[in-house]
């Protein structure tokens, strides 16, 4: 069979399409981005072309054996009167200019109307394909040697584009891995030529080494040394027929991740990731279709079901092994037994993960990522690079990805971590686990919790992880991998080896002539100190060779060996569990024990400056509130009861007072308090239990206009009643709630249309806290703004304090997205959490939508008072704004006077007493009664009365 020719120049195009006017029109169509869904299958190219009607034209090209034997077909009217219409010409131009934009399809799309169907062609032999591959391999080998000799400093301006064009041609020639690496290399060379601060020498050295080794492997294959099928899939790629797939049966699969995404070239890829409960192996099921194809039913998620007795065909390749599932016996729900088995087949600890990953890395042609499931007990939240820690204290790094924080926080809330599922790869030379799901233990039993829609969860791309370091001006920057290892707490040996490898990569980027005896002498000494005598001796010997070109092969060998050794050393991180403490609302999330205890306000300020993580701030708050004692907490609604992060802790502590706490609870349930205060009061009743608590909860379910609080009271009452009836009743209540929620959860995460997902979200909002984890996933990951907004409003009505950070960020980003910020303001007001007060205050004093923000601030009530005073102390210039001064007019005079008097007393020994006193006078002036009271108290302090300016201002108020 003929194949699509890999390279078409202008001469070849005019030979195929003699009508230059039509060819010009085709170029204009291509430049105007009028072609979509570009794909290729065997000897044909396909695309959709925008036309005058609502439906795009179907256009294709069929390549014959001869150079000019190309047939154009199109569903437009013009195609009936000429060999090539402008749409067919545009498709030829697209193949000539951007072959990388074409996806290799598993089957041909439907033939264009009126085309007469697909034309049979003569089967083509393997000789031409082999010749093209040999030519591509030769070009790669030449490129690698040239780069090895010259380095990147003396690159010509056109070199990156030449490498990129080579990568595109390699793809057309069937050299999948070499194509991907060449395109990535072109990006690095762009950075090197432009000195943009993103060039990374170790990444460059890794890429060049990988290209050389891959070229050698494919060259042997073409010479008769056949590749293993899994290497064929990884290095070359192939359309595997049914007979190529190995039969598998007896699988017992549980889905732990599902993705549904559209590629840049408009192909829809839907994928399920599974663990086999029999062997512990990882599998995947994929559906790849043109994005606009409506005739094929979309693949659905298998979430919540066990596929028992599954059988079908397994594609060649590495784990996760791709399956063509034929059938399975039945699909019961993922019950306790299935989850216990899932934990049982997981790797027992981090050490086992590192052993498996090191074995995986020994095959230099294996994919960058290895799927794993591993038992773990703790998430150590530490700065930018956290770790999963097993029971022995061995840690495995998480990626540097802030977007992971919310999904993990949601999954681990009020639950004990048992196992993690995801992919292990390298990021900044550190073995890193990119998680997709966790297994947790709750009071109701084990639960499998995914970390969001797979296209939005921060898992590693199918390439090496990066940590970029800024560069000095006019210099190629170091990558900082050794610095990353040092910051992550890697062993001294790992840091030393990373430094050696960094220096070797820097030398290689300068050209092999820089790998001289003088350069390598200190590196050889350090390698010998690390017990790596053989690599050290080889490095020393290659540097002695007079011809730099003769150093390439052994340099790559040394560099690869050191990379394997670095994986082994950098993975050995031991965590001192005795120096950790858990976060109150997340028993499996731990932080380092603080040397000092900060007040919640101080912790929030430091967190805003990036000095504390959210979990460290929560740990400080818990310690501070614990020091107050139950009696003080029972009386102090602000900020304690209004702090969503402290709500659960406060509830447990105050509930210990028994019926003595009922007076505080009844007071807190008053509608003049913020919603978070009232929600905390309901939590206190839930923790107390007993007849009186049930009566109070029942009363709340019957009164008030706040449907969110009424729903929470109903849930809490059901929890109390079930708990007092026994474990069986608790389990049955949990089962009934999940039974209602699971179908809607699946729909909210995996339906293909935003309307269907939005409808599921709306119904989940009526189910209460059981729906919170999925609604958070939707909020953080759904591709449709409307669906995310529906989830945000539902979570705000439920009083979910876990999403407060997202709302704060949206308000802070009001200059970028005005609409999202407005909805976030409403949500912060509805939550009534004191931690959102400052974001609202700053928006208000800036004059941003004052009516909207003022309404939200009124919902906070007294929760706004202390943050407003904090802001006045930190930024007294804001009091010159009438809008900010007006905030204090909304508080009751007695509340404002009491708060100012407490602050004045606390500031008497403060070095900024005079400045603070001036602030208190300005705030007090918002009320005549408060002004007189504070002025009188101020004049009773000799140091203040002696200040002429303060005395004058105080007398004016008096």
Secondary structure, 3 states (H helix, E strand, C coil): CCCCCCCCCHHHHHHHCCCHHHHHHHHHHHHCCCEEEEEEECCEEEEEECCCCCCCEEEEEEECCCCCCEEEEECCHHHHCCCCCHHHHHHHHHHHHCHHHCEECCCCCCCCCCCCCCCCCCCCCCHHHHHHHHHHHHHHHHHHHHHHHHCCCCCCCCHHHHHHHHHHHHHHCCCHHHHHHHHHHHHHHHHHHHCCCCCCHHHHHHHHHHHHHHHHHHHHHHCCCCCCHHHHHHHHCCCCCHHHCEEEEEEEEEEEEEEEEECCCCEEEEEEEEEECCCCCEEEEEEEEECCCCCCCCCCCCCCEEEEEEEEEECCCCCCEEEEEEECCCEEECCHHHHHHHHHHCECCHHHHHHHHHHHHHCCCCCCCEEEEEECCEEECCCCCCEEECCCCEEEEECCCCCHHHHHHHHHCCCEEEEEEEEEEEECCEEEEEEEEEEEEECCEEEEEECCCCCCCCCCCCCCECCCCCCCCCCCCCCCHHHHHHHCCCCHHHHHHHHHHHHHHHHHHCCHHHCCHHHHHHHHHHHHHCCCHHHHHHHHHHHCCCCHHHHHHHHHHHHHHHHHHHHHHHCCEECCHHHEEEECCEEEEEEECCCCCCCHHHHHHHHHCCCCCHHHHHHHHHHHHHHHCHHHHHHCHHHHHCCCCCHHHHHHHHHCCHHHHHHHHHHHCCCCCCHHHHHHHHHHHHHHCCHHHHHHHHHHHHCCCCHHHHHHHHHHHHHHHHHHHCHHHHHHHHHHHHHHHHHHHHHHHHCCCHHHHHHHHHHHCCCHHHHHHHHHHHHHHCCCHHHHHHHHHHHHHHCCHHHHHHHHHHHHCCCCCHHHHHHHHHHHHHHCCHHHHHHHHHHHHCCCCHHHHHHHHHHHCCHHHHHHHHHHHHCHHHHHCHHHHHHHHHCCHHHHHHHHHHHHHHCCCCCCHHHHHHHHHHHHCCCHHHHHHHHHHHHCCHHHHCCHHHHHHHHHHC
